[in-house]
Amino acid sequence: MRSVRWGVLSRCVAAAVGGYALATTLSAAIAALVAAGLGAMARADAVLVAMQLSFVVYVGAVMWAFAARSAARAWLGLGLPALLSALVARALL
């Protein structure tokens, strides 16, 4: 029973923290990609579009955290894309 509680707590933290990290880094990467020339938008418009998409990404991340087979997979499934999008955003900004 105790390990089930820790699993649920870990998923809740993964959903909140990992989802936030994924949403912010992915929105920064999208804004950087669009502003860098992959789209015909101004930088301010690219940021607005990316920030609006971040809400959808955050909801998807929360759903992923509770749909994953284990808490470790939830962390991995949120951490790796967040790391990759942070690297893309860092390279372009």
N, CA, C and O atoms as a GROMACS GRO file, in nm:
protein
  372
    1MET      N    1   0.082  -0.119   0.000
    1MET     CA    2   0.000   0.000   0.000
    1MET      C    3   0.086   0.125   0.000
    1MET      O    4   0.053   0.225  -0.064
    2ARG      N    5   0.196   0.119   0.071
    2ARG     CA    6   0.282   0.235   0.082
    2ARG      C    7   0.347   0.268  -0.052
    2ARG      O    8   0.361   0.386  -0.085
    3SER      N    9   0.388   0.168  -0.129
    3SER     CA   10   0.452   0.194  -0.258
    3SER      C   11   0.353   0.250  -0.358
    3SER      O   12   0.392   0.325  -0.448
    4VAL      N   13   0.226   0.216  -0.345
    4VAL     CA   14   0.124   0.273  -0.433
    4VAL      C   15   0.110   0.422  -0.407
    4VAL      O   16   0.096   0.500  -0.501
    5ARG      N   17   0.115   0.461  -0.281
    5ARG     CA   18   0.106   0.604  -0.248
    5ARG      C   19   0.225   0.681  -0.301
    5ARG      O   20   0.210   0.792  -0.352
    6TRP      N   21   0.344   0.622  -0.290
    6TRP     CA   22   0.463   0.690  -0.343
    6TRP      C   23   0.457   0.700  -0.494
    6TRP      O   24   0.503   0.799  -0.551
    7GLY      N   25   0.400   0.599  -0.560
    7GLY     CA   26   0.383   0.603  -0.704
    7GLY      C   27   0.288   0.713  -0.748
    7GLY      O   28   0.313   0.784  -0.846
    8VAL      N   29   0.179   0.727  -0.674
    8VAL     CA   30   0.083   0.833  -0.706
    8VAL      C   31   0.144   0.970  -0.678
    8VAL      O   32   0.125   1.063  -0.757
    9LEU      N   33   0.215   0.983  -0.568
    9LEU     CA   34   0.282   1.110  -0.538
    9LEU      C   35   0.386   1.144  -0.645
    9LEU      O   36   0.397   1.259  -0.686
   10SER      N   37   0.460   1.045  -0.688
   10SER     CA   38   0.560   1.068  -0.791
   10SER      C   39   0.496   1.109  -0.923
   10SER      O   40   0.548   1.196  -0.992
   11ARG      N   41   0.384   1.048  -0.957
   11ARG     CA   42   0.312   1.087  -1.079
   11ARG      C   43   0.257   1.228  -1.068
   11ARG      O   44   0.258   1.303  -1.166
   12CYS      N   45   0.208   1.265  -0.950
   12CYS     CA   46   0.157   1.402  -0.931
   12CYS      C   47   0.268   1.505  -0.946
   12CYS      O   48   0.249   1.609  -1.008
   13VAL      N   49   0.384   1.476  -0.890
   13VAL     CA   50   0.498   1.567  -0.903
   13VAL      C   51   0.547   1.569  -1.047
   13VAL      O   52   0.583   1.675  -1.100
   14ALA      N   53   0.548   1.454  -1.112
   14ALA     CA   54   0.589   1.449  -1.253
   14ALA      C   55   0.492   1.528  -1.339
   14ALA      O   56   0.534   1.599  -1.431
   15ALA      N   57   0.363   1.518  -1.310
   15ALA     CA   58   0.264   1.593  -1.387
   15ALA      C   59   0.282   1.742  -1.367
   15ALA      O   60   0.277   1.818  -1.464
   16ALA      N   61   0.302   1.785  -1.244
   16ALA     CA   62   0.313   1.928  -1.216
   16ALA      C   63   0.447   1.985  -1.262
   16ALA      O   64   0.450   2.082  -1.338
   17VAL      N   65   0.556   1.926  -1.216
   17VAL     CA   66   0.689   1.980  -1.245
   17VAL      C   67   0.735   1.943  -1.386
   17VAL      O   68   0.780   2.029  -1.461
   18GLY      N   69   0.723   1.816  -1.420
   18GLY     CA   70   0.766   1.773  -1.552
   18GLY      C   71   0.680   1.831  -1.662
   18GLY      O   72   0.731   1.867  -1.769
   19GLY      N   73   0.550   1.842  -1.638
   19GLY     CA   74   0.461   1.903  -1.736
   19GLY      C   75   0.493   2.049  -1.757
   19GLY      O   76   0.491   2.098  -1.870
   20TYR      N   77   0.521   2.119  -1.648
   20TYR     CA   78   0.558   2.260  -1.659
   20TYR      C   79   0.689   2.276  -1.736
   20TYR      O   80   0.701   2.363  -1.822
   21ALA      N   81   0.786   2.193  -1.703
   21ALA     CA   82   0.916   2.200  -1.772
   21ALA      C   83   0.900   2.171  -1.921
   21ALA      O   84   0.959   2.240  -2.004
   22LEU      N   85   0.822   2.071  -1.953
   22LEU     CA   86   0.801   2.038  -2.094
   22LEU      C   87   0.727   2.149  -2.167
   22LEU      O   88   0.764   2.185  -2.279
   23ALA      N   89   0.623   2.204  -2.106
   23ALA     CA   90   0.545   2.309  -2.170
   23ALA      C   91   0.629   2.435  -2.194
   23ALA      O   92   0.620   2.496  -2.300
   24THR      N   93   0.709   2.473  -2.096
   24THR     CA   94   0.787   2.596  -2.113
   24THR      C   95   0.902   2.578  -2.211
   24THR      O   96   0.928   2.665  -2.294
   25THR      N   97   0.971   2.466  -2.203
   25THR     CA   98   1.083   2.447  -2.295
   25THR      C   99   1.036   2.425  -2.437
   25THR      O  100   1.100   2.472  -2.532
   26LEU      N  101   0.925   2.354  -2.453
   26LEU     CA  102   0.873   2.332  -2.587
   26LEU      C  103   0.819   2.461  -2.648
   26LEU      O  104   0.835   2.485  -2.768
   27SER      N  105   0.756   2.544  -2.568
   27SER     CA  106   0.708   2.672  -2.621
   27SER      C  107   0.825   2.762  -2.657
   27SER      O  108   0.817   2.836  -2.756
   28ALA      N  109   0.932   2.759  -2.582
   28ALA     CA  110   1.051   2.838  -2.617
   28ALA      C  111   1.114   2.786  -2.746
   28ALA      O  112   1.159   2.864  -2.830
   29ALA      N  113   1.119   2.655  -2.761
   29ALA     CA  114   1.176   2.596  -2.883
   29ALA      C  115   1.090   2.629  -3.005
   29ALA      O  116   1.143   2.659  -3.112
   30ILE      N  117   0.958   2.622  -2.989
   30ILE     CA  118   0.870   2.654  -3.102
   30ILE      C  119   0.883   2.800  -3.140
   30ILE      O  120   0.891   2.833  -3.258
   31ALA      N  121   0.886   2.887  -3.041
   31ALA     CA  122   0.902   3.030  -3.069
   31ALA      C  123   1.035   3.058  -3.137
   31ALA      O  124   1.042   3.140  -3.228
   32ALA      N  125   1.139   2.992  -3.092
   32ALA     CA  126   1.271   3.012  -3.153
   32ALA      C  127   1.274   2.960  -3.296
   32ALA      O  128   1.332   3.022  -3.385
   33LEU      N  129   1.212   2.844  -3.318
   33LEU     CA  130   1.209   2.788  -3.454
   33LEU      C  131   1.130   2.877  -3.550
   33LEU      O  132   1.174   2.901  -3.662
   34VAL      N  133   1.016   2.924  -3.506
   34VAL     CA  134   0.933   3.007  -3.593
   34VAL      C  135   0.999   3.142  -3.618
   34VAL      O  136   0.997   3.193  -3.730
   35ALA      N  137   1.057   3.200  -3.514
   35ALA     CA  138   1.122   3.330  -3.529
   35ALA      C  139   1.254   3.320  -3.605
   35ALA      O  140   1.300   3.419  -3.662
   36ALA      N  141   1.314   3.200  -3.607
   36ALA     CA  142   1.444   3.184  -3.673
   36ALA      C  143   1.432   3.170  -3.824
   36ALA      O  144   1.533   3.165  -3.893
   37GLY      N  145   1.312   3.164  -3.875
   37GLY     CA  146   1.299   3.160  -4.019
   37GLY      C  147   1.218   3.045  -4.073
   37GLY      O  148   1.199   3.036  -4.194
   38LEU      N  149   1.170   2.955  -3.986
   38LEU     CA  150   1.090   2.845  -4.035
   38LEU      C  151   0.945   2.886  -4.058
   38LEU      O  152   0.865   2.807  -4.107
   39GLY      N  153   0.912   3.007  -4.022
   39GLY     CA  154   0.778   3.058  -4.045
   39GLY      C  155   0.788   3.203  -4.088
   39GLY      O  156   0.894   3.264  -4.080
   40ALA      N  157   0.679   3.256  -4.133
   40ALA     CA  158   0.678   3.394  -4.180
   40ALA      C  159   0.611   3.484  -4.077
   40ALA      O  160   0.532   3.571  -4.111
   41MET      N  161   0.644   3.463  -3.950
   41MET     CA  162   0.583   3.540  -3.842
   41MET      C  163   0.683   3.634  -3.778
   41MET      O  164   0.804   3.610  -3.782
   42ALA      N  165   0.631   3.739  -3.722
   42ALA     CA  166   0.716   3.826  -3.640
   42ALA      C  167   0.746   3.754  -3.508
   42ALA      O  168   0.677   3.659  -3.472
   43ARG      N  169   0.848   3.798  -3.439
   43ARG     CA  170   0.889   3.732  -3.315
   43ARG      C  171   0.779   3.736  -3.210
   43ARG      O  172   0.757   3.637  -3.140
   44ALA      N  173   0.709   3.849  -3.198
   44ALA     CA  174   0.603   3.861  -3.098
   44ALA      C  175   0.488   3.764  -3.129
   44ALA      O  176   0.432   3.703  -3.039
   45ASP      N  177   0.454   3.752  -3.256
   45ASP     CA  178   0.347   3.658  -3.294
   45ASP      C  179   0.389   3.514  -3.269
   45ASP      O  180   0.308   3.431  -3.227
   46ALA      N  181   0.515   3.484  -3.295
   46ALA     CA  182   0.566   3.348  -3.271
   46ALA      C  183   0.559   3.313  -3.123
   46ALA      O  184   0.525   3.201  -3.086
   47VAL      N  185   0.592   3.410  -3.038
   47VAL     CA  186   0.586   3.386  -2.893
   47VAL      C  187   0.442   3.364  -2.849
   47VAL      O  188   0.415   3.276  -2.768
   48LEU      N  189   0.349   3.444  -2.901
   48LEU     CA  190   0.208   3.427  -2.864
   48LEU      C  191   0.153   3.291  -2.906
   48LEU      O  192   0.083   3.226  -2.829
   49VAL      N  193   0.185   3.248  -3.027
   49VAL     CA  194   0.140   3.117  -3.074
   49VAL      C  195   0.200   3.005  -2.990
   49VAL      O  196   0.131   2.911  -2.952
   50ALA      N  197   0.328   3.016  -2.961
   50ALA     CA  198   0.396   2.913  -2.881
   50ALA      C  199   0.340   2.907  -2.739
   50ALA      O  200   0.324   2.798  -2.683
   51MET      N  201   0.310   3.021  -2.682
   51MET     CA  202   0.255   3.021  -2.546
   51MET      C  203   0.114   2.962  -2.544
   51MET      O  204   0.076   2.896  -2.447
   52GLN      N  205   0.036   2.985  -2.648
   52GLN     CA  206  -0.097   2.925  -2.653
   52GLN      C  207  -0.088   2.774  -2.670
   52GLN      O  208  -0.168   2.700  -2.613
   53LEU      N  209   0.009   2.728  -2.747
   53LEU     CA  210   0.028   2.583  -2.762
   53LEU      C  211   0.078   2.518  -2.634
   53LEU      O  212   0.057   2.399  -2.612
   54SER      N  213   0.144   2.596  -2.548
   54SER     CA  214   0.198   2.539  -2.425
   54SER      C  215   0.086   2.490  -2.332
   54SER      O  216   0.107   2.396  -2.255
   55PHE      N  217  -0.032   2.551  -2.339
   55PHE     CA  218  -0.143   2.504  -2.257
   55PHE      C  219  -0.187   2.364  -2.300
   55PHE      O  220  -0.217   2.279  -2.216
   56VAL      N  221  -0.190   2.341  -2.428
   56VAL     CA  222  -0.226   2.209  -2.480
   56VAL      C  223  -0.119   2.106  -2.442
   56VAL      O  224  -0.150   1.993  -2.405
   57VAL      N  225   0.007   2.146  -2.452
   57VAL     CA  226   0.118   2.057  -2.417
   57VAL      C  227   0.112   2.021  -2.269
   57VAL      O  228   0.136   1.906  -2.232
   58TYR      N  229   0.080   2.118  -2.184
   58TYR     CA  230   0.074   2.092  -2.040
   58TYR      C  231  -0.037   1.992  -2.006
   58TYR      O  232  -0.017   1.901  -1.926
   59VAL      N  233  -0.153   2.009  -2.068
   59VAL     CA  234  -0.263   1.915  -2.044
   59VAL      C  235  -0.225   1.775  -2.092
   59VAL      O  236  -0.254   1.676  -2.025
   60GLY      N  237  -0.161   1.767  -2.207
   60GLY     CA  238  -0.115   1.638  -2.257
   60GLY      C  239  -0.011   1.574  -2.166
   60GLY      O  240  -0.009   1.453  -2.148
   61ALA      N  241   0.076   1.657  -2.110
   61ALA     CA  242   0.178   1.605  -2.019
   61ALA      C  243   0.116   1.550  -1.891
   61ALA      O  244   0.160   1.447  -1.840
   62VAL      N  245   0.016   1.618  -1.839
   62VAL     CA  246  -0.052   1.568  -1.719
   62VAL      C  247  -0.122   1.436  -1.748
   62VAL      O  248  -0.116   1.343  -1.668
   63MET      N  249  -0.187   1.428  -1.862
   63MET     CA  250  -0.252   1.302  -1.900
   63MET      C  251  -0.150   1.191  -1.918
   63MET      O  252  -0.175   1.077  -1.880
   64TRP      N  253  -0.034   1.224  -1.977
   64TRP     CA  254   0.070   1.124  -1.996
   64TRP      C  255   0.123   1.073  -1.862
   64TRP      O  256   0.150   0.954  -1.847
   65ALA      N  257   0.139   1.162  -1.766
   65ALA     CA  258   0.194   1.123  -1.636
   65ALA      C  259   0.107   1.017  -1.568
   65ALA      O  260   0.159   0.930  -1.498
   66PHE      N  261  -0.023   1.024  -1.589
   66PHE     CA  262  -0.111   0.926  -1.525
   66PHE      C  263  -0.148   0.810  -1.616
   66PHE      O  264  -0.206   0.712  -1.570
   67ALA      N  265  -0.114   0.819  -1.743
   67ALA     CA  266  -0.143   0.709  -1.835
   67ALA      C  267  -0.023   0.616  -1.853
   67ALA      O  268  -0.038   0.505  -1.904
   68ALA      N  269   0.095   0.659  -1.812
   68ALA     CA  270   0.214   0.577  -1.827
   68ALA      C  271   0.205   0.453  -1.739
   68ALA      O  272   0.136   0.452  -1.638
   69ARG      N  273   0.276   0.348  -1.779
   69ARG     CA  274   0.270   0.221  -1.706
   69ARG      C  275   0.330   0.230  -1.566
   69ARG      O  276   0.285   0.160  -1.475
   70SER      N  277   0.430   0.316  -1.549
   70SER     CA  278   0.492   0.332  -1.418
   70SER      C  279   0.531   0.478  -1.400
   70SER      O  280   0.532   0.556  -1.494
   71ALA      N  281   0.563   0.511  -1.277
   71ALA     CA  282   0.604   0.649  -1.248
   71ALA      C  283   0.739   0.679  -1.314
   71ALA      O  284   0.763   0.792  -1.355
   72ALA      N  285   0.824   0.580  -1.323
   72ALA     CA  286   0.954   0.601  -1.388
   72ALA      C  287   0.936   0.632  -1.536
   72ALA      O  288   1.006   0.717  -1.591
   73ARG      N  289   0.844   0.563  -1.601
   73ARG     CA  290   0.817   0.592  -1.742
   73ARG      C  291   0.753   0.730  -1.759
   73ARG      O  292   0.776   0.797  -1.859
   74ALA      N  293   0.675   0.769  -1.662
   74ALA     CA  294   0.615   0.903  -1.668
   74ALA      C  295   0.725   1.009  -1.661
   74ALA      O  296   0.724   1.105  -1.738
   75TRP      N  297   0.819   0.991  -1.568
   75TRP     CA  298   0.930   1.086  -1.558
   75TRP      C  299   1.015   1.085  -1.684
   75TRP      O  300   1.055   1.190  -1.733
   76LEU      N  301   1.042   0.967  -1.735
   76LEU     CA  302   1.124   0.956  -1.856
   76LEU      C  303   1.052   1.015  -1.977
   76LEU      O  304   1.114   1.083  -2.058
   77GLY      N  305   0.924   0.990  -1.988
   77GLY     CA  306   0.847   1.041  -2.100
   77GLY      C  307   0.829   1.191  -2.098
   77GLY      O  308   0.802   1.251  -2.202
   78LEU      N  309   0.843   1.252  -1.983
   78LEU     CA  310   0.836   1.398  -1.974
   78LEU      C  311   0.974   1.462  -1.973
   78LEU      O  312   0.993   1.572  -2.024
   79GLY      N  313   1.069   1.392  -1.916
   79GLY     CA  314   1.204   1.450  -1.902
   79GLY      C  315   1.282   1.456  -2.032
   79GLY      O  316   1.346   1.557  -2.061
   80LEU      N  317   1.277   1.348  -2.110
   80LEU     CA  318   1.354   1.347  -2.235
   80LEU      C  319   1.306   1.451  -2.337
   80LEU      O  320   1.389   1.522  -2.393
   81PRO      N  321   1.176   1.462  -2.362
   81PRO     CA  322   1.133   1.568  -2.455
   81PRO      C  323   1.162   1.708  -2.402
   81PRO      O  324   1.193   1.798  -2.480
   82ALA      N  325   1.152   1.726  -2.271
   82ALA     CA  326   1.185   1.858  -2.213
   82ALA      C  327   1.332   1.890  -2.233
   82ALA      O  328   1.368   2.003  -2.264
   83LEU      N  329   1.417   1.790  -2.215
   83LEU     CA  330   1.560   1.811  -2.235
   83LEU      C  331   1.592   1.842  -2.381
   83LEU      O  332   1.670   1.933  -2.410
   84LEU      N  333   1.532   1.766  -2.471
   84LEU     CA  334   1.557   1.790  -2.613
   84LEU      C  335   1.507   1.926  -2.659
   84LEU      O  336   1.575   1.995  -2.734
   85SER      N  337   1.389   1.966  -2.614
   85SER     CA  338   1.337   2.096  -2.654
   85SER      C  339   1.417   2.209  -2.589
   85SER      O  340   1.429   2.317  -2.648
   86ALA      N  341   1.470   2.188  -2.470
   86ALA     CA  342   1.556   2.289  -2.408
   86ALA      C  343   1.686   2.305  -2.486
   86ALA      O  344   1.736   2.416  -2.502
   87LEU      N  345   1.739   2.194  -2.535
   87LEU     CA  346   1.861   2.202  -2.616
   87LEU      C  347   1.836   2.274  -2.748
   87LEU      O  348   1.920   2.352  -2.793
   88VAL      N  349   1.721   2.249  -2.810
   88VAL     CA  350   1.687   2.317  -2.934
   88VAL      C  351   1.668   2.466  -2.910
   88VAL      O  352   1.718   2.549  -2.986
   89ALA      N  353   1.596   2.500  -2.803
   89ALA     CA  354   1.574   2.641  -2.771
   89ALA      C  355   1.706   2.712  -2.739
   89ALA      O  356   1.727   2.826  -2.779
   90ARG      N  357   1.791   2.644  -2.668
   90ARG     CA  358   1.922   2.702  -2.631
   90ARG      C  359   2.008   2.724  -2.755
   90ARG      O  360   2.080   2.823  -2.764
   91ALA      N  361   2.001   2.631  -2.849
   91ALA     CA  362   2.083   2.644  -2.970
   91ALA      C  363   2.034   2.757  -3.059
   91ALA      O  364   2.114   2.821  -3.128
   92LEU      N  365   1.904   2.783  -3.058
   92LEU     CA  366   1.850   2.885  -3.149
   92LEU      C  367   1.837   3.023  -3.086
   92LEU      O  368   1.827   3.122  -3.158
   93LEU      N  369   1.837   3.032  -2.955
   93LEU     CA  370   1.823   3.163  -2.892
   93LEU      C  371   1.952   3.228  -2.861
   93LEU      O  372   1.954   3.338  -2.807
   0.00000   0.00000   0.00000
